Amino acid sequence: MIGILGAGSLGRLWAASLPAGKVAFIARPGESPGADLVYRFRPFDGPESTIRIPFLRASDEPELLLVTTKAGDTVDAIAGIIDRIPQSAPIMLFQNGLGSQQAVAAQWPDRPILAASTTEGANRPEPDLLVHAGSGDTWVGAMTESARPSVGRAVAFLQGTGLAIHPEPDILQRLWQKLIINAGINPYTAILDCPNGKILAASFYQDTIDSLCRELSVLMAAAGQGKETPDSLRQRIERVARSTAGNTSSMRADVLLGRRTEIDFINGYLTRLGKDLGIKTPVNQMLTERVQQLSSR
Ligand SMILES: NC(=O)c1ccc[n+]([C@@H]2O[C@H](COP(=O)([O-])OP(=O)(O)OC[C@H]3O[C@@H](n4cnc5c(N)ncnc54)[C@H](OP(=O)(O)O)[C@@H]3O)[C@@H](O)[C@H]2O)c1
């Protein structure tokens, strides 16, 4: 049995992709949903179907936990249900950005904590409709040395879902690569209220992107994540902005829906890291504050 904590877009995608009968959502503490969770699933290709997923029963012992809450909810969400998860069960974190994964690994150092980086895309245009909008890859790796032996077992559980999943020896590096792209696209789309590709021509972007990439380059090197020039980071950010030109980033979508964004785990994480390492990060800080202001309105 695989338990999923967080019945949102990504949690529902994994639930729909795993074999029926092998997966259950985990309710919040104190909530005891009587009925299964039922929703329509529109796959990347193929016909729509109806998915029915039960909630974990008191007698169920998950062999693997997938955590698909937003980064800001993750530590509290796990704390609420950790007593239901056997000590040996790998806990796989799907959050974007960085900071929440380290917080979970620090809070439960004796648990096999894994992190996943995924390029799958899922959204819920209606509450009971899950759309698999983009088909991609998922890499899974250990957040701590002691979790390394659990990676193969956890990946094996998820193979056969139809979603491409791979073990990753250096998951932190992969999370950093995604962080760089998110840091260079997401806040601009939220502040400018535009799809990804439209940021490139905006003067706010053009006036700040080189300084941002200088900060990113220094932070990466100081964090032991390799040397990349600001120019090559800018090129990478712009390649992704062009190839996803029509997409609305999750950060812009969160602002539009009045939901808390994950800025604290993207540019906010980089700002905190800069403070810890004595590196100035005025552009990351400005982007963080601008997005925080938008979502507090
Ligand atoms: N969606 C994607 O395509 C995608 C792709 C890559 C990475 N990610 C990352 O995956 C994470 C989840 O994204 P998402 O799009 O699936 O977000 P989402 O749709 O907002 O789903 C998060 C779910 O977690 C639930 N939740 C919050 N606190 C909980 C708790 N204490 N116990 C149980 N459930 C709780 C939320 O319930 P309420 O709504 O009731 O609060 C919501 O259903 C994010 O970090 C995101 O960046 C998503």
The ligand as an ORCA input file, in Angstrom:
! r2SCAN-3c Opt
* xyz 0 1
  N       1.043     20.190    -10.003
  C       2.168     19.939    -10.666
  O       2.159     19.713    -11.881
  C       3.500     19.939     -9.958
  C       4.652     19.625    -10.703
  C       5.886     19.626    -10.051
  C       5.970     19.899     -8.702
  N       4.835     20.206     -8.016
  C       4.985     20.508     -6.595
  O       4.208     19.579     -5.850
  C       3.655     20.191     -4.692
  C       2.133     20.023     -4.745
  O       1.654     20.731     -5.878
  P       0.132     20.663     -6.339
  O       0.052     21.402     -7.607
  O      -0.358     19.263     -6.277
  O      -0.549     21.525     -5.165
  P      -2.064     21.505     -4.700
  O      -2.939     21.153     -5.853
  O      -2.296     22.755     -3.945
  O      -2.105     20.242     -3.699
  C      -1.659     20.291     -2.382
  C      -2.670     19.527     -1.566
  O      -2.182     19.339     -0.233
  C      -3.304     19.431      0.622
  N      -2.862     19.659      2.006
  C      -2.369     20.785      2.592
  N      -2.103     20.568      3.895
  C      -2.433     19.253      4.139
  C      -2.402     18.435      5.295
  N      -1.976     18.907      6.476
  N      -2.804     17.136      5.181
  C      -3.260     16.654      4.012
  N      -3.322     17.407      2.878
  C      -2.915     18.684      2.945
  C      -4.087     20.585      0.045
  O      -5.389     20.603      0.534
  P      -6.203     22.021      0.585
  O      -6.281     22.478     -0.831
  O      -7.459     21.608      1.193
  O      -5.357     22.932      1.432
  C      -4.021     20.246     -1.440
  O      -5.054     19.345     -1.789
  C       4.101     21.667     -4.750
  O       5.264     21.844     -3.992
  C       4.429     21.880     -6.223
  O       5.374     22.887     -6.440
  C       3.611     20.233     -8.600
*
